[in-house]
Amino acid sequence: MRQSPSLDVHITGWAHSRFGKLPATLEELVVEVTREALTSAEIEPSDIDAIYYSHYNGGMHPLTFGAALVLSAGPTPPATRHGAVRFLGVGHATDHFPAAKRDPLAFAAGALAWRRALDMAGVELADLSFLEVHDCFTIAELVLYETLGLAPAGKGRTLLDDGTVYRDGGLPVNPSGGLKSKGHPVGATGVSQHVLAAMQLTGTAGDMQVPDASVAAVHNMGGLAVANHVSVLSAG
């Protein structure tokens, strides 16, 4: 299966026009995503024969088949071997489908869903241990840094420069490797993101584990930030 690269091309082009050329930034982000993907898959770099990437085609997630499952319980969940994960807050927002009717780099509905989820959970950005975001394109993760308030508009690259979003940084983003690592099983992607977050919060993420992870946010979107959902989760 292959998805049209048009969204990737348009978002990257708009960002180039507004904030200057970003090829080095995208390449650095791809390197980090690849590093997390290898950790997630328990593969050593020496096991890889070749990596193929281009800014506009390789920058897309691979569409895949797959499934994911989350079991929900009441206020008092049954005892489990690794403990339960709680939903502290959720937020949902939608936007116009045509990009011409909005600022395509603002992801405004994503920002609204994010604010709603944090408000419901009663937490702030500084309370989060890590994020799992919908990196459908390499450029989308960079835009989401700004949408979710990690950096001002056009300054997402600074989080790569200072290491904030890396696994050992102040706020790791996609320690699982994200969609670029596991693929994008449409319809199951959002649930699978929650499963990966739950693994972190229960200390069962193996080599992907973020130390002392206690509160996380999961961001999922459909289209060019048309449908947006954010969950805030906690351990215990």
N, C-alpha and C positions, 0 to 999 in steps of 0.2 A: 504494500500500500504506500502511496506517496501523496503528500498534501501539497497543494500549490504554494510556491514560495512567495506569493504576492504580498501577504501581510508582513513577512520578514523584510522583504525588499522595501516596502513603504515605510515601516517603522524606522528602519535603519536610515533610509534616505531623509526622512523628516528630522531625525536626530542629527544627522550630518549637517543639514542645512541650518538648524537652529543653534547647535552647540559646537560645530566644528567636526572634523574627521575623527572617527572613533576606531579605526582598524586595530591599532595596538591595544586599545582597551578591550575590544571583543576577543582578540587573540589571548590576552591574559586571562580573561574570564573562562574561555574554553579550556585553557590549560588547567585551571583550578577545578572546573567541572569534571574534566577527565581524571584528575587525581582522585577526586571523591568517588567517581564511578569505579575506578580500579579497586579502591578500598572496599566499596560496597560489594563488588563481585568477587573479592578475594583473589584478584589477579595481580601478578607481578608485572612491572613494565617489560621485563625481559621476555614475557610470554607473548607479547604483541608483535605481530609481523609488520603492521602498517596502520597508520591513522590517516583518514582522508577528511579534509575539512576545507570549506570555502565560506566566506562571509555570508553568502546569501542562500546557499543550499545546505551545506553542512551545519548551518546555524539553526536548523529546525530540529525539533524532537523527532524521533522515529515513531510513527504510528504503529501500534502493535495490538495483538489480541492478548487478553488477560482477564483476570478476575481478582477481586479483593473482598474481604468480609470483615465487618465490625459487628460484635455482639453488644447490645445495649442492655442495661439493667436499671433498676429503680434506685432510689436514694441510698439504699444499703445493698451494694453489690455482693454477690457470693464470694467467698474466699477463693483466691486463685494463687497459683504457684508464684507468679511474679507481681501480683498486685493489680489494682484497677487504675484506670485513667478517667478523670472527670472532665466534663465540659463545663468550663467557667462562663463562657459567653460565645455567642454566634452573631454574625452580621451578614446581611444580604442586600445587594443593590444592583439595579440594572441601568443601562444607558442606551442611547440611540444606537441602532445597528450601523447606519452609515457613518463612517468616520468623518465625512464632510459636515455633519451636524454638531461636532464637538471638537475639542482639542485632542487629537489622537495620541499625544504624548503625555497627557495629564492622567489618564486612567482614573477619571474623577469618581466613577461609581465604585471602583476598587478602593479608593481612599475613603469613601463613605462607608462601605462595608467594614473596612478596617476599624474606623472610628467607632462604629456601632458595636462591634465585637469587643473592643477594648473597654468601652464604657459599660457594657453589660457585665463583663468580667471584673470590672473594678481594678484594672491593672494599667500600667503604662509601658512604653517601649523598654524602659530600663529594667522592668521586672521579668522580661522574657529571657529564657536560656538559649533559644535558637528559633529559627523560622524554617518552614518548608513552604516554598512558593512555586507557583505555576510557571516554570521557565520554558514555555512553549517554543520560544526562540531565544537565542543567546541575548539579543538586544532587549527582550522582554524582562529578563531578570534585572538588567541594568536600570530600566525604567521603573521597575517595581521598587528598587532601593529608594527612589525618589518619591514614588507614590505613597509608600508606607511611612515616609517621614524619616528615613535613615539619613538622607542627604537632601540638600536643596536641588531644585531643578537644574539639570545639566552638570551636577557635581557627583553623580553616582560613582564615577571612577575613583574618587578619593577614598572610597571604602576598600578598594583593591590596593591602593597605594599604602594605606596604613594597616591593612590586614584585618580590619574589623569583621568582615564577613567570612573569613576563613575559619576552619574548624577550631583553631586555637586563638581566635580573635574575640573581641568583646561581644559580638552577636553573630554567631555562625549562621549562615544561610545555606540551606540545602546540604546539610552534612551527609545526606543519603546519595548525593549526586544529582537529585532532581529528576525531572522527566527526561533530561538528556542522558541520564544513566540507565533508568529502568524502562524507558519507552513511555508511550502515552496510550494506554488502553482506554479509548474514549468510553465514558460511562463508568469506568472503574477507577479512573485516575484520582479523583478527589478522595475516594475511600482509601485507596492505596497510600495516599499522602498521610492520611490519619493513622494508618497502620504503622507506617515508618516513624511518625511522631510518637506513637504509643510505645514503640520499641525503645526509643530514646528515654522516655519518661519512666519506663519500668526497668531500665538498665540492662536491656537485652539486645542492644544494637551491635554488639561485637566490636569489630575494628572501627565501626562508624561512630561509636559512642562519644557523645559530648559529655565531659565530666560534670557530675552534679546537676544534670538537667532536671529541672523541676516544673517549669512553666514554658509552654510553647504556643506558637501561633501557626496555623495552616491557612494558606491562601490558595484558592482555586478559582479559575475563571474560564468562561466560554467565549469564543470569538475574540475580537480585539477589545478586551475588557468590557464586553457587553453584559454578560452575567457574571456576578462576582460573589464569592462566598468566603468568609473568614471565620475560623473557629479558634478559640483560645482553650487550651487543654492544660491540665495539671496532673501531677502524680498523686496517687492516693485518694 
